[in-house]
Amino acid sequence: MLSFAQVNFGLNLAGLIGIIYVLLAIVYFILTIAWLARRGNRLTGWALALYIIQVVFTPIIMLLCGILLFFQGWRLDPILQFEQFLLLLLILYFTIKDIVINAVYRDR
């Protein structure tokens, strides 16, 4: 654990998950904006509104969770670190599912 100006962080499982969350938030934001720019005209009404809400809030939440885990993850006991790992797997599953669905149904 390294302490610098009252900021503590350690490189453990929670810290690594925090880094992955931050990177995924940035990539997710870029990819969803690109997808909306190309195919957003197909969405209308509530579908477009919900997708825009998803594009705005998902990266913000992932960034906040990633930063918190990176700087405060060293405080978590192993069972909570495992819980964060399971949540990361769930987020990765949904991300891959969205990518596959958008890739398969892009021509329809």
N, C-alpha and C positions, 0 to 999 in steps of 0.2 A: 504494500500500500504506500502510495506517495502522497505527501501532504505539502501543499503549496498555497500560501495565502488563504488558509481556511477552506480550501477546496480539496476534498479527498476523492481519489478514485483508485480502483484496483482493477487489474485485468483478470477477471474471473469469468465464469459463464454468463453472469448477468451483464457484465461490461461488454462482452462480445455481442450479446443479444442487443444491447443498446446501440452499438455501432451498426449492426445489421438493420435495426429499425430506422436509424437516421438515413442510411443509404437507400433502403427500400422506399422511404417517404419521398426522397428526391426523385428516384427513378419512377415511382408510381405517378407522381405529379406530372412529370414530363410526358410520360406515355399516355396518360389519360387526356391531357390537353391536346396532344397530337391526334389522338383518336377522335376527340370531340371536334377538332378543326376539320377533319376529313369526313366524318360520318355523322356529325351532330344534326344535320338537316333532316335525318330520318326520324329523330326523336321529336315528339310534340307534347305540349301540355305538361302533365305531371311527370312523365318519364324524363323529359329534359330537366325539369326543376329538381327532381330527385338525383339525377346524375350530376348536376352542377353542385348540389349540396355534398354529394359523395366526393367529388373532386376537390372541394374546398376543405372539408373537415377531416377526411381520412389522413392526408399528409400532415396536417397540423397535430392531430392526436398522435400519430406515429412519431413525429419529431419530438413532441413533449415526452412521450414514454421512453424514447431512445435516450434523450438527454438525461432524464431522471435515472434510468437504469445505468447509464455510463458513470454518472457521478455518485449515485447512492446505492448502486447494486452490491457493493461490497458488504453492505449491512444485512443483506438478505440471507436467511439460512438456506440450506440446500433444498428443502422441500419447496420453498418459494421460488428458488432459481429454476427448479424442475418445472414448476407451474408456468413460469415465463417462457421456458423452452417449449412447452406444449402449446402455448398461445402463439408462439412464433411459427410452429409447424402448421397450425390452423390458418394463420394469415398467409403463409406461403401456399397452402393448398388453394385457398380462395383466389389468390392472385394468379396462380397457374391456371385455374379453372376459367377465370375471366379472360385471360390471354388466349386460351384454346377456343373458347366460345366465340370471341371476337374474330379470331383467325378463320374459324370454320364458316361462320355465317357472314363474312364480309361481302361475299358476292351476291347475297340474296337481298 
